[in-house]
Each structure stands twice: as C-alpha cells, then as structure tokens.
C-alpha cells in the first residue's frame, strides 16, 4: 500500500498537535460544525443528505477534541451518523459526493438555495491528492463548500485521497474514490 505525501503531512500535523495534548477525550464536549456552500457576496446555502423518498437530513462536521485541523463529515440520518464520501463515476465529469448507510444505501448530498433550487455537490477538480468540492448551479456557478463552527470559524470541505488509483476503499459494500473531511484553510 502506497501512502501519499498529503496523508503523511496530515498525520504529522495531527501527531504534532496531539503530542502536547493532555485533555481527556471523554471529558471534551463534542462540537458540531454546520456544512454550507457559499459564493462571495451570496448567502450561505444549506447542505443536506436526501434519500430516495425525498426525506432530508443534516450534514455536519464533527469536532470531538480541541483540534480543528481535520474534522469528520457525517450525515445525521435517523439517529445515526453516516460517512460522507466521494464516489468515482464513469458517467460524469465530476465526482459525486454521497452519504452511505450501514446497509449500503446511498444518500445524495445537495445544496439548497433560498428560492428552493436543489444543487448537486461534487468534486470538481484535483490538486494532487485533494479534490475540491463545490455546489454547482446550472454548470456555471460553483459554490465553495465549508464547515462553520458555532463561533463562526470556517474550514473548507475537501475530498482527500490517501491511495493512488480510483479505489480508495469500500464502505458498507460501496466503492469509495475519496474521503470527505473539513480542513483548516492553511492545509
């Protein structure tokens, strides 16, 4: 298995941060960050997971310690936290972003405008092992996807590839192209 340079940088960053870290993880009160799409000088768009029946669920980034450099992104569906991942698609020029249920059920990840439009959320371009995620309006306006803390701090939401090739891993029987994480802007 080949480990990417980005993975090593992230691992070293987290290890370096945690080396002086003495707080008991059990005692830390979890902080939930909101996932939004934005375009400068435009209002924030809500990002949600949608099942095949049209039921809508929250998508959030989870901070479970003092560190905010790398947060997990999950869909909150019927009391469960489902992984949000990027899938490979031969049919699309972009990489679809989806939540995956325990039984392999796929939930679409979408952005919602104030006037009720539903926008796809996809990986649109790559920079090395990072895939840039955007909410896409009519294939011409691209909204950045961010995580917003309760205090107003922001991270960017990106796809991360740890392995070369199209298959990163399998989650509940679904082949994954990349992991979705909330990252500090400097990473």
TORPA-4810 file (N, C-alpha, C, O; in nm, 3 decimals):
<nodes>
NODE_1_0.085_-0.118_0.000_0.000_0.000_0.000_0.089_0.123_0.000_0.179_0.134_0.083_X
NODE_2_0.065_0.215_-0.090_0.143_0.336_-0.102_0.074_0.447_-0.023_-0.045_0.472_-0.045_X
NODE_3_0.145_0.513_0.068_0.087_0.622_0.147_0.126_0.752_0.080_0.243_0.773_0.047_X
NODE_4_0.030_0.840_0.061_0.056_0.965_-0.008_0.128_1.064_0.082_0.127_1.052_0.205_X
NODE_5_0.191_1.162_0.019_0.260_1.269_0.092_0.160_1.348_0.175_0.191_1.387_0.288_X
NODE_6_0.039_1.375_0.120_-0.062_1.451_0.193_-0.101_1.379_0.321_-0.114_1.442_0.426_X
NODE_7_-0.121_1.247_0.312_-0.156_1.171_0.430_-0.048_1.184_0.537_-0.079_1.202_0.654_X
NODE_8_0.078_1.175_0.496_0.188_1.188_0.591_0.190_1.327_0.655_0.212_1.339_0.775_X
NODE_9_0.167_1.432_0.574_0.162_1.568_0.628_0.048_1.581_0.729_0.067_1.638_0.837_X
NODE_10_-0.071_1.528_0.694_-0.184_1.534_0.786_-0.155_1.456_0.913_-0.186_1.502_1.023_X
NODE_11_-0.095_1.338_0.899_-0.062_1.256_1.014_0.038_1.326_1.105_0.020_1.327_1.227_X
NODE_12_0.142_1.384_1.046_0.242_1.457_1.124_0.179_1.577_1.191_0.209_1.606_1.307_X
NODE_13_0.091_1.650_1.121_0.024_1.767_1.179_-0.060_1.727_1.299_-0.053_1.791_1.404_X
NODE_14_-0.139_1.623_1.284_-0.224_1.578_1.394_-0.138_1.525_1.508_-0.166_1.555_1.624_X
NODE_15_-0.032_1.447_1.477_0.056_1.393_1.580_0.126_1.506_1.654_0.134_1.505_1.777_X
NODE_16_0.177_1.605_1.579_0.246_1.718_1.641_0.151_1.792_1.732_0.186_1.828_1.844_X
NODE_17_0.029_1.816_1.683_-0.069_1.886_1.765_-0.102_1.805_1.889_-0.111_1.861_1.999_X
NODE_18_-0.120_1.675_1.873_-0.162_1.590_1.984_-0.050_1.556_2.080_-0.077_1.509_2.191_X
NODE_19_0.078_1.579_2.041_0.188_1.542_2.129_0.185_1.622_2.259_0.227_1.572_2.362_X
NODE_20_0.135_1.745_2.255_0.121_1.824_2.377_-0.020_1.820_2.432_-0.053_1.893_2.525_X
NODE_21_-0.099_1.738_2.376_-0.242_1.731_2.406_-0.265_1.639_2.524_-0.233_1.520_2.517_X
NODE_22_-0.319_1.692_2.634_-0.339_1.612_2.754_-0.486_1.601_2.793_-0.520_1.528_2.885_X
NODE_23_-0.572_1.671_2.724_-0.714_1.669_2.758_-0.770_1.529_2.737_-0.742_1.465_2.636_X
NODE_24_-0.849_1.484_2.832_-0.916_1.355_2.822_-1.028_1.367_2.719_-1.120_1.447_2.737_X
NODE_25_-1.020_1.287_2.612_-1.120_1.294_2.505_-1.261_1.269_2.559_-1.357_1.326_2.509_X
NODE_26_-1.272_1.184_2.659_-1.402_1.155_2.720_-1.464_1.281_2.781_-1.586_1.296_2.783_X
NODE_27_-1.378_1.373_2.833_-1.428_1.492_2.901_-1.461_1.605_2.804_-1.528_1.701_2.843_X
NODE_28_-1.417_1.596_2.679_-1.440_1.702_2.582_-1.584_1.697_2.533_-1.632_1.591_2.493_X
NODE_29_-1.652_1.811_2.538_-1.788_1.817_2.487_-1.782_1.835_2.335_-1.729_1.935_2.285_X
NODE_30_-1.835_1.739_2.264_-1.834_1.739_2.119_-1.896_1.868_2.064_-1.995_1.917_2.118_X
NODE_31_-1.836_1.922_1.958_-1.886_2.042_1.892_-1.924_2.005_1.750_-1.844_1.946_1.677_X
NODE_32_-2.045_2.040_1.709_-2.094_2.008_1.576_-2.083_2.133_1.489_-2.134_2.239_1.525_X
NODE_33_-2.015_2.121_1.374_-1.999_2.230_1.280_-2.100_2.214_1.167_-2.126_2.102_1.123_X
NODE_34_-2.158_2.323_1.120_-2.254_2.322_1.010_-2.179_2.313_0.877_-2.072_2.372_0.862_X
NODE_35_-2.235_2.241_0.780_-2.177_2.233_0.646_-2.261_2.323_0.555_-2.383_2.307_0.547_X
NODE_36_-2.195_2.417_0.485_-2.263_2.515_0.399_-2.189_2.528_0.268_-2.073_2.490_0.257_X
NODE_37_-2.256_2.582_0.168_-2.193_2.620_0.042_-2.204_2.770_0.032_-2.305_2.828_0.073_X
NODE_38_-2.102_2.835_-0.023_-2.110_2.979_-0.036_-2.036_3.028_-0.160_-1.948_2.961_-0.214_X
NODE_39_-2.076_3.144_-0.204_-2.008_3.219_-0.308_-1.992_3.358_-0.248_-2.087_3.410_-0.191_X
NODE_40_-1.874_3.420_-0.260_-1.857_3.553_-0.202_-1.973_3.645_-0.239_-2.019_3.646_-0.353_X
NODE_41_-2.021_3.720_-0.142_-2.131_3.816_-0.154_-2.264_3.749_-0.188_-2.353_3.812_-0.244_X
NODE_42_-2.276_3.622_-0.152_-2.401_3.548_-0.170_-2.431_3.482_-0.036_-2.339_3.454_0.040_X
NODE_43_-2.557_3.458_-0.006_-2.593_3.394_0.120_-2.547_3.249_0.123_-2.526_3.186_0.019_X
NODE_44_-2.531_3.198_0.246_-2.492_3.058_0.263_-2.605_2.965_0.220_-2.722_2.994_0.242_X
NODE_45_-2.567_2.854_0.159_-2.664_2.752_0.119_-2.651_2.634_0.214_-2.540_2.596_0.250_X
NODE_46_-2.762_2.577_0.254_-2.759_2.458_0.339_-2.721_2.336_0.257_-2.764_2.320_0.142_X
NODE_47_-2.640_2.249_0.317_-2.603_2.122_0.256_-2.676_2.012_0.332_-2.671_2.008_0.455_X
NODE_48_-2.743_1.924_0.260_-2.824_1.819_0.321_-2.804_1.686_0.248_-2.758_1.683_0.134_X
NODE_49_-2.841_1.578_0.314_-2.847_1.445_0.255_-2.993_1.417_0.222_-3.083_1.452_0.299_X
NODE_50_-3.017_1.352_0.108_-3.154_1.322_0.065_-3.162_1.174_0.029_-3.078_1.122_-0.045_X
NODE_51_-3.266_1.106_0.083_-3.285_0.965_0.046_-3.373_0.955_-0.077_-3.421_1.056_-0.129_X
NODE_52_-3.396_0.833_-0.125_-3.473_0.811_-0.248_-3.619_0.856_-0.236_-3.682_0.887_-0.337_X
NODE_53_-3.673_0.860_-0.112_-3.811_0.904_-0.092_-3.821_1.057_-0.087_-3.932_1.111_-0.088_X
NODE_54_-3.707_1.126_-0.080_-3.708_1.272_-0.072_-3.694_1.325_0.070_-3.698_1.447_0.091_X
NODE_55_-3.677_1.236_0.169_-3.656_1.281_0.305_-3.519_1.347_0.315_-3.423_1.302_0.253_X
NODE_56_-3.510_1.456_0.394_-3.391_1.539_0.401_-3.328_1.529_0.540_-3.398_1.530_0.641_X
NODE_57_-3.194_1.521_0.543_-3.119_1.504_0.669_-3.000_1.600_0.673_-2.948_1.641_0.569_X
NODE_58_-2.958_1.635_0.795_-2.845_1.726_0.814_-2.714_1.660_0.775_-2.697_1.539_0.785_X
NODE_59_-2.620_1.744_0.731_-2.480_1.705_0.707_-2.397_1.800_0.790_-2.411_1.922_0.779_X
NODE_60_-2.308_1.746_0.874_-2.230_1.827_0.968_-2.086_1.778_0.975_-2.056_1.664_0.938_X
NODE_61_-1.998_1.865_1.022_-1.860_1.827_1.056_-1.856_1.811_1.208_-1.920_1.888_1.280_X
NODE_62_-1.782_1.713_1.256_-1.781_1.682_1.399_-1.644_1.711_1.458_-1.543_1.656_1.414_X
NODE_63_-1.643_1.797_1.557_-1.520_1.828_1.633_-1.534_1.758_1.768_-1.621_1.793_1.847_X
NODE_64_-1.447_1.658_1.794_-1.458_1.584_1.920_-1.336_1.602_2.011_-1.315_1.524_2.103_X
NODE_65_-1.256_1.706_1.983_-1.142_1.743_2.069_-1.113_1.891_2.043_-1.187_1.957_1.971_X
NODE_66_-1.006_1.942_2.103_-0.969_2.082_2.081_-0.920_2.109_1.939_-0.928_2.223_1.891_X
NODE_67_-0.868_2.008_1.872_-0.810_2.031_1.739_-0.921_2.052_1.636_-1.023_1.984_1.639_X
NODE_68_-0.898_2.147_1.545_-0.995_2.177_1.439_-0.934_2.164_1.300_-0.995_2.206_1.202_X
NODE_69_-0.813_2.108_1.289_-0.744_2.097_1.161_-0.807_1.995_1.067_-0.803_2.013_0.946_X
NODE_70_-0.864_1.890_1.121_-0.917_1.780_1.041_-1.041_1.725_1.112_-1.030_1.661_1.216_X
NODE_71_-1.158_1.749_1.054_-1.284_1.705_1.114_-1.355_1.607_1.021_-1.345_1.618_0.899_X
NODE_72_-1.425_1.512_1.079_-1.505_1.417_1.002_-1.634_1.483_0.957_-1.691_1.565_1.029_X
NODE_73_-1.680_1.449_0.838_-1.807_1.499_0.785_-1.903_1.381_0.781_-1.872_1.276_0.723_X
NODE_74_-2.020_1.399_0.841_-2.119_1.291_0.852_-2.259_1.343_0.818_-2.289_1.461_0.832_X
NODE_75_-2.343_1.251_0.772_-2.485_1.279_0.754_-2.558_1.224_0.876_-2.532_1.111_0.917_X
NODE_76_-2.646_1.302_0.933_-2.722_1.263_1.051_-2.857_1.209_1.005_-2.949_1.286_0.978_X
NODE_77_-2.868_1.076_0.996_-2.986_1.012_0.939_-3.048_0.918_1.042_-2.987_0.819_1.082_X
NODE_78_-3.170_0.951_1.085_-3.248_0.865_1.175_-3.166_0.820_1.296_-3.164_0.701_1.329_X
NODE_79_-3.100_0.914_1.361_-3.023_0.884_1.483_-2.886_0.824_1.459_-2.816_0.793_1.555_X
NODE_80_-2.846_0.808_1.335_-2.714_0.751_1.303_-2.630_0.855_1.230_-2.683_0.944_1.164_X
NODE_81_-2.499_0.841_1.244_-2.405_0.928_1.173_-2.341_0.848_1.061_-2.261_0.757_1.084_X
NODE_82_-2.378_0.883_0.940_-2.332_0.808_0.823_-2.212_0.877_0.759_-2.206_1.000_0.752_X
NODE_83_-2.115_0.798_0.712_-1.999_0.857_0.647_-2.038_0.926_0.516_-2.121_0.877_0.441_X
NODE_84_-1.976_1.040_0.492_-1.993_1.112_0.366_-1.863_1.092_0.288_-1.755_1.123_0.337_X
NODE_85_-1.876_1.040_0.167_-1.760_1.003_0.085_-1.780_1.051_-0.058_-1.889_1.091_-0.098_X
NODE_86_-1.672_1.045_-0.134_-1.678_1.078_-0.275_-1.668_0.947_-0.353_-1.582_0.863_-0.326_X
NODE_87_-1.757_0.931_-0.450_-1.760_0.810_-0.531_-1.699_0.839_-0.669_-1.699_0.953_-0.714_X
NODE_88_-1.649_0.736_-0.733_-1.600_0.751_-0.869_-1.717_0.730_-0.963_-1.803_0.645_-0.939_X
NODE_89_-1.720_0.807_-1.072_-1.827_0.792_-1.170_-1.770_0.798_-1.310_-1.700_0.892_-1.345_X
NODE_90_-1.801_0.696_-1.390_-1.763_0.698_-1.532_-1.857_0.785_-1.613_-1.823_0.829_-1.723_X
NODE_91_-1.978_0.811_-1.560_-2.082_0.881_-1.634_-2.077_1.032_-1.619_-2.152_1.101_-1.688_X
NODE_92_-1.992_1.085_-1.534_-1.995_1.226_-1.500_-1.852_1.279_-1.504_-1.758_1.206_-1.473_X
NODE_93_-1.835_1.405_-1.541_-1.701_1.464_-1.539_-1.661_1.501_-1.396_-1.544_1.527_-1.370_X
NODE_94_-1.758_1.504_-1.304_-1.732_1.537_-1.164_-1.748_1.412_-1.078_-1.805_1.312_-1.120_X
NODE_95_-1.696_1.419_-0.956_-1.706_1.309_-0.860_-1.825_1.333_-0.767_-1.827_1.434_-0.697_X
NODE_96_-1.924_1.244_-0.764_-2.040_1.264_-0.677_-2.005_1.247_-0.529_-1.925_1.161_-0.492_X
NODE_97_-2.065_1.331_-0.446_-2.048_1.324_-0.301_-2.176_1.263_-0.245_-2.287_1.310_-0.273_X
NODE_98_-2.161_1.157_-0.165_-2.276_1.081_-0.115_-2.254_1.042_0.031_-2.140_1.033_0.077_X
NODE_99_-2.363_1.018_0.102_-2.358_0.955_0.234_-2.391_0.808_0.212_-2.464_0.772_0.120_X
NODE_100_-2.334_0.723_0.299_-2.352_0.578_0.282_-2.410_0.518_0.409_-2.350_0.528_0.517_X
NODE_101_-2.528_0.455_0.395_-2.592_0.389_0.508_-2.523_0.259_0.544_-2.444_0.206_0.466_X
NODE_102_-2.554_0.207_0.664_-2.494_0.082_0.712_-2.523_-0.035_0.619_-2.444_-0.130_0.612_X
NODE_103_-2.637_-0.029_0.548_-2.674_-0.137_0.455_-2.631_-0.107_0.312_-2.671_-0.179_0.219_X
NODE_104_-2.551_-0.002_0.292_-2.505_0.035_0.159_-2.597_0.132_0.087_-2.572_0.168_-0.028_X
NODE_105_-2.705_0.175_0.152_-2.796_0.273_0.093_-2.719_0.402_0.066_-2.642_0.449_0.149_X
NODE_106_-2.742_0.459_-0.052_-2.676_0.583_-0.092_-2.772_0.701_-0.073_-2.888_0.695_-0.114_X
NODE_107_-2.721_0.806_-0.010_-2.796_0.932_0.009_-2.726_1.040_-0.070_-2.605_1.059_-0.056_X
NODE_108_-2.800_1.113_-0.153_-2.743_1.223_-0.229_-2.709_1.338_-0.135_-2.781_1.364_-0.039_X
NODE_109_-2.600_1.407_-0.164_-2.564_1.528_-0.090_-2.592_1.645_-0.183_-2.539_1.652_-0.295_X
NODE_110_-2.675_1.739_-0.137_-2.720_1.851_-0.219_-2.713_1.982_-0.140_-2.712_1.983_-0.017_X
NODE_111_-2.707_2.092_-0.216_-2.716_2.227_-0.157_-2.853_2.283_-0.192_-2.907_2.256_-0.299_X
NODE_112_-2.909_2.362_-0.100_-3.042_2.419_-0.118_-3.034_2.571_-0.120_-2.980_2.632_-0.027_X
NODE_113_-3.088_2.633_-0.225_-3.092_2.779_-0.233_-3.215_2.829_-0.159_-3.306_2.752_-0.128_X
NODE_114_-3.218_2.959_-0.131_-3.333_3.018_-0.062_-3.462_3.006_-0.145_-3.571_2.996_-0.088_X
NODE_115_-3.449_3.007_-0.277_-3.568_3.000_-0.362_-3.606_2.856_-0.399_-3.686_2.834_-0.490_X
NODE_116_-3.547_2.758_-0.326_-3.590_2.619_-0.342_-3.516_2.537_-0.446_-3.550_2.420_-0.467_X
NODE_117_-3.416_2.594_-0.511_-3.340_2.514_-0.608_-3.250_2.416_-0.533_-3.198_2.446_-0.426_X
NODE_118_-3.233_2.298_-0.591_-3.150_2.193_-0.533_-3.029_2.176_-0.624_-3.043_2.145_-0.742_X
NODE_119_-2.909_2.195_-0.567_-2.786_2.190_-0.645_-2.704_2.066_-0.610_-2.696_2.028_-0.493_X
NODE_120_-2.644_2.003_-0.710_-2.556_1.890_-0.680_-2.430_1.938_-0.609_-2.384_2.050_-0.630_X
NODE_121_-2.374_1.852_-0.525_-2.246_1.878_-0.458_-2.150_1.771_-0.508_-2.174_1.651_-0.492_X
NODE_122_-2.039_1.816_-0.569_-1.949_1.721_-0.633_-1.804_1.767_-0.622_-1.775_1.884_-0.600_X
NODE_123_-1.715_1.671_-0.639_-1.573_1.702_-0.652_-1.550_1.748_-0.795_-1.580_1.674_-0.889_X
NODE_124_-1.496_1.870_-0.813_-1.488_1.927_-0.947_-1.347_1.932_-1.005_-1.330_1.937_-1.126_X
NODE_125_-1.246_1.932_-0.919_-1.108_1.937_-0.969_-1.015_1.881_-0.863_-1.049_1.872_-0.745_X
NODE_126_-0.894_1.842_-0.910_-0.796_1.783_-0.819_-0.670_1.867_-0.816_-0.627_1.922_-0.917_X
NODE_127_-0.612_1.876_-0.697_-0.479_1.934_-0.677_-0.401_1.827_-0.601_-0.407_1.821_-0.478_X
NODE_128_-0.328_1.745_-0.673_-0.258_1.633_-0.608_-0.360_1.537_-0.550_-0.442_1.481_-0.623_X
NODE_129_-0.354_1.516_-0.419_-0.445_1.424_-0.352_-0.567_1.493_-0.292_-0.644_1.430_-0.219_X
NODE_130_-0.586_1.620_-0.321_-0.701_1.696_-0.271_-0.799_1.716_-0.386_-0.761_1.754_-0.497_X
NODE_131_-0.926_1.688_-0.358_-1.032_1.711_-0.456_-1.118_1.826_-0.405_-1.170_1.820_-0.294_X
NODE_132_-1.132_1.930_-0.487_-1.209_2.048_-0.449_-1.357_2.021_-0.471_-1.399_1.978_-0.578_X
NODE_133_-1.435_2.046_-0.367_-1.579_2.017_-0.368_-1.655_2.148_-0.387_-1.623_2.249_-0.325_X
NODE_134_-1.757_2.143_-0.473_-1.839_2.261_-0.499_-1.986_2.221_-0.510_-2.018_2.109_-0.551_X
NODE_135_-2.074_2.314_-0.473_-2.216_2.303_-0.509_-2.226_2.372_-0.645_-2.170_2.480_-0.664_X
NODE_136_-2.296_2.310_-0.739_-2.292_2.355_-0.878_-2.430_2.403_-0.922_-2.528_2.329_-0.915_X
NODE_137_-2.437_2.529_-0.967_-2.562_2.587_-1.017_-2.554_2.596_-1.170_-2.472_2.670_-1.224_X
NODE_138_-2.638_2.519_-1.237_-2.651_2.520_-1.383_-2.516_2.507_-1.455_-2.497_2.567_-1.560_X
NODE_139_-2.426_2.433_-1.400_-2.294_2.406_-1.458_-2.212_2.532_-1.487_-2.116_2.527_-1.565_X
NODE_140_-2.248_2.646_-1.424_-2.169_2.766_-1.449_-2.133_2.844_-1.324_-2.039_2.924_-1.327_X
NODE_141_-2.204_2.824_-1.214_-2.170_2.892_-1.088_-2.133_2.784_-0.988_-2.209_2.690_-0.964_X
NODE_142_-2.015_2.798_-0.930_-1.962_2.698_-0.837_-1.949_2.761_-0.698_-1.880_2.861_-0.681_X
NODE_143_-2.016_2.702_-0.600_-2.012_2.749_-0.463_-1.911_2.665_-0.384_-1.915_2.542_-0.389_X
NODE_144_-1.822_2.732_-0.311_-1.730_2.660_-0.222_-1.811_2.593_-0.113_-1.917_2.642_-0.076_X
NODE_145_-1.762_2.481_-0.060_-1.829_2.411_0.050_-1.742_2.426_0.173_-1.622_2.396_0.169_X
NODE_146_-1.802_2.472_0.282_-1.729_2.500_0.404_-1.799_2.437_0.525_-1.916_2.400_0.518_X
NODE_147_-1.725_2.428_0.635_-1.782_2.392_0.764_-1.773_2.517_0.851_-1.671_2.585_0.851_X
NODE_148_-1.880_2.546_0.924_-1.886_2.666_1.007_-1.910_2.624_1.152_-2.007_2.555_1.182_X
NODE_149_-1.820_2.666_1.241_-1.835_2.633_1.383_-1.943_2.720_1.445_-1.983_2.820_1.384_X
NODE_150_-1.991_2.685_1.564_-2.089_2.771_1.632_-2.034_2.911_1.661_-2.112_3.005_1.678_X
NODE_151_-1.900_2.925_1.667_-1.838_3.055_1.692_-1.806_3.131_1.563_-1.752_3.241_1.569_X
NODE_152_-1.838_3.074_1.447_-1.816_3.140_1.320_-1.683_3.109_1.253_-1.653_3.167_1.148_X
NODE_153_-1.601_3.019_1.309_-1.479_2.976_1.243_-1.518_2.894_1.121_-1.624_2.833_1.118_X
NODE_154_-1.431_2.894_1.019_-1.462_2.814_0.900_-1.344_2.725_0.861_-1.228_2.761_0.879_X
NODE_155_-1.377_2.612_0.808_-1.284_2.518_0.744_-1.338_2.494_0.604_-1.456_2.517_0.578_X
NODE_156_-1.253_2.448_0.514_-1.301_2.408_0.382_-1.331_2.258_0.385_-1.266_2.183_0.457_X
NODE_157_-1.428_2.216_0.307_-1.463_2.074_0.297_-1.403_2.025_0.165_-1.431_2.080_0.059_X
NODE_158_-1.321_1.921_0.174_-1.245_1.870_0.060_-1.252_1.718_0.056_-1.282_1.653_0.156_X
NODE_159_-1.224_1.664_-0.061_-1.202_1.521_-0.075_-1.053_1.496_-0.056_-0.970_1.575_-0.102_X
NODE_160_-1.020_1.386_0.011_-0.879_1.350_0.033_-0.857_1.208_-0.015_-0.928_1.116_0.025_X
NODE_161_-0.758_1.192_-0.102_-0.718_1.058_-0.148_-0.592_1.018_-0.073_-0.493_1.092_-0.073_X
NODE_162_-0.596_0.903_-0.010_-0.480_0.851_0.060_-0.406_0.748_-0.023_-0.288_0.720_0.002_X
NODE_163_-0.474_0.691_-0.123_-0.415_0.589_-0.210_-0.423_0.635_-0.354_-0.511_0.712_-0.390_X
NODE_164_-0.331_0.586_-0.435_-0.337_0.614_-0.578_-0.444_0.526_-0.642_-0.480_0.421_-0.588_X
NODE_165_-0.494_0.568_-0.755_-0.595_0.490_-0.827_-0.736_0.533_-0.790_-0.756_0.619_-0.705_X
NODE_166_-0.833_0.472_-0.857_-0.972_0.510_-0.838_-1.033_0.456_-0.708_-1.122_0.519_-0.651_X
NODE_167_-0.987_0.339_-0.662_-1.048_0.277_-0.544_-0.968_0.311_-0.419_-0.855_0.265_-0.402_X
NODE_168_-1.028_0.390_-0.332_-0.967_0.426_-0.204_-0.992_0.315_-0.102_-0.900_0.267_-0.036_X
NODE_169_-1.118_0.275_-0.092_-1.158_0.169_-0.001_-1.303_0.134_-0.031_-1.361_0.185_-0.127_X
NODE_170_-1.360_0.048_0.049_-1.500_0.012_0.038_-1.567_0.040_0.172_-1.514_0.004_0.276_X
NODE_171_-1.684_0.105_0.169_-1.761_0.132_0.291_-1.899_0.072_0.273_-1.974_0.113_0.184_X
NODE_172_-1.932_-0.024_0.356_-2.063_-0.091_0.352_-2.098_-0.139_0.211_-2.212_-0.127_0.167_X
NODE_173_-1.998_-0.195_0.142_-2.018_-0.250_0.009_-2.012_-0.149_-0.105_-2.030_-0.186_-0.221_X
NODE_174_-1.986_-0.021_-0.073_-1.980_0.084_-0.175_-1.834_0.124_-0.197_-1.762_0.153_-0.102_X
NODE_175_-1.792_0.124_-0.324_-1.655_0.163_-0.355_-1.638_0.314_-0.343_-1.720_0.391_-0.393_X
NODE_176_-1.531_0.355_-0.275_-1.506_0.495_-0.242_-1.389_0.547_-0.324_-1.287_0.479_-0.336_X
NODE_177_-1.404_0.667_-0.379_-1.295_0.733_-0.451_-1.210_0.818_-0.356_-1.088_0.820_-0.369_X
NODE_178_-1.275_0.888_-0.261_-1.201_0.974_-0.168_-1.283_0.995_-0.041_-1.405_0.980_-0.040_X
NODE_179_-1.212_1.030_0.066_-1.274_1.062_0.195_-1.310_1.210_0.196_-1.241_1.290_0.133_X
NODE_180_-1.416_1.246_0.266_-1.455_1.387_0.278_-1.421_1.435_0.419_-1.461_1.373_0.518_X
NODE_181_-1.346_1.544_0.427_-1.303_1.599_0.556_-1.318_1.751_0.554_-1.320_1.814_0.449_X
NODE_182_-1.328_1.807_0.673_-1.327_1.951_0.692_-1.185_1.988_0.735_-1.136_1.938_0.837_X
NODE_183_-1.119_2.075_0.657_-0.978_2.107_0.679_-0.957_2.255_0.707_-1.027_2.340_0.651_X
NODE_184_-0.862_2.286_0.793_-0.822_2.426_0.810_-0.779_2.479_0.675_-0.724_2.405_0.593_X
NODE_185_-0.802_2.605_0.650_-0.771_2.666_0.520_-0.624_2.658_0.484_-0.590_2.653_0.366_X
NODE_186_-0.536_2.656_0.582_-0.392_2.656_0.554_-0.341_2.521_0.509_-0.229_2.512_0.458_X
NODE_187_-0.420_2.414_0.525_-0.373_2.281_0.486_-0.389_2.261_0.338_-0.356_2.155_0.285_X
</nodes>
